[in-house]
Amino acid sequence: MTKQLRPIIYVACLAAYNAGHLHGQWLNAARDADDIYADIREMLAKSPEPNAEEWAIHDYEDFGDIRIAEYKGIPEVSRLALCIAEHGAPFAGYANYVDTDYATPESFLDAYCGQYVSEREYAEELFDELYLHEIPEHARGYLDYDAFARDLFCGDYFSVEAHPGVFIFHSY
C-alpha cells in the first residue's frame, strides 16, 4: 500500500526574497485555486517589504514524480493536487507519464488497472482471466508469461514504479 499524498506548495514573496529575506508560506495545494490565491494575497500582505505583489512557488511536496515549476499556474497546481489527493500516487505516476496537461480524472480511471508486484504478475493475471480456460491442463506448463508481458508492455500497456511494485495502465 502506498502512503497518502497531501500535496503542498511553498509560495515565496519575491520582494522579500530579492531584499535578502525569506518570507513565504506552505499552502495546502489540494483546494480550489481561489482559496490558494487568497492565502497568497494574505502572505504578501504580511511581507516585510512594502507593496509586495510578486510571488513564486519555491518548493513543493507530495506531488509524486510531477515537477512543479516556479511559475506554474495556480489553477493547474490546484487541479493536479486535487486529483492526487483523491486518487493518490497512481494518479501522480500517471500524470507524470502521460504529461500533466493530458491527465484528467476520467482518463486516469479509464487507464488504471491497479498496483501489482510486477508487469509479469499483471500479464499472468490478465492471460489467465482471458485465455486460460481455452488451454488444456497438460499444456499450461508451457505458457511463457514473460513473453506475454513483454508483448503487452510494448504498446498496449505501460507501468510506473509504485514502491513497492508497479502501477499498471492501459495505453488507449
Secondary structure, DSSP 8 states (H G I E B T S, - for coil): -------EEEEEEHHHHHTT---EEEEE-SS-HHHHHHHHHHHHHT-SSTT---EEEEEEES-TT----TT--HHHHHHHHHHHHHH-HHHHHHHHHH-TTT--HHHHHHHEEEEES-HHHHHHHHHHHHTGGGS-GGGGGG--HHHHHHHHTTTTEEEEE-SSSEEEEE--
